[in-house]
Amino acid sequence: MEKMTLDSGDVRILKVLQSDASLSIAEVAKQAGMSQTPCWRRIKKLKETGVLKQITAIIDRESVGLSFVSYAFVKLTVPSRTNMEEFDKLMSVWPEVVTCERITGAVDYLVKVITEDIKAYDNFLCYKLLNSELVSDVQSRIVVSTVKETAALPLVE
């Protein structure tokens, strides 16, 4: 993907949308310090170029009973391209997996998993992750407290 150069107006719009994407175009424009039509055109361009991938709702996970967070460090049996592609496919279909990143070092993947409780996480480990022939080892780190969590990127004007 080609890097798009953002000007200060684009950055202001993106910051407003990152804080509250439910705002009307009029309110986004007002908070970004511009009129509605140019704001609407910029948002349209940001969507068309792929800078603005998705406008979505962020749900408070604990309010819907998803209070257990863990990071799984996953080592593949054989870290080949084929196995990585297969593992990537598994990660995309398991709803418990909210983030999966291929990393360097002693393990191959860092997987953020959110479930109802430790029993549900144990079921995920036993019946999904460790049940896969692709996986040779999993080391889990259980989150005891979240200090900061944001979907917003650190945009600079």
Number of C-alpha atoms within 10 A of each C-alpha: 5 6 8 10 8 15 10 13 17 18 15 21 23 24 21 17 21 16 12 15 16 13 13 12 18 15 15 25 21 15 16 21 13 16 15 17 12 12 21 16 11 16 20 12 14 18 14 11 14 13 15 14 10 9 12 10 9 9 8 10 14 11 8 9 11 14 15 19 22 18 20 22 21 23 19 19 14 14 15 10 9 10 16 17 12 12 19 15 11 14 18 13 9 13 10 19 19 12 13 17 13 13 12 9 7 9 17 19 22 20 21 19 22 22 22 16 13 15 11 14 18 13 13 19 17 12 11 12 22 16 12 15 12 18 18 14 14 19 11 15 12 13 11 9 7 7 5 5 6 8 8 11 9 6 12 10 10
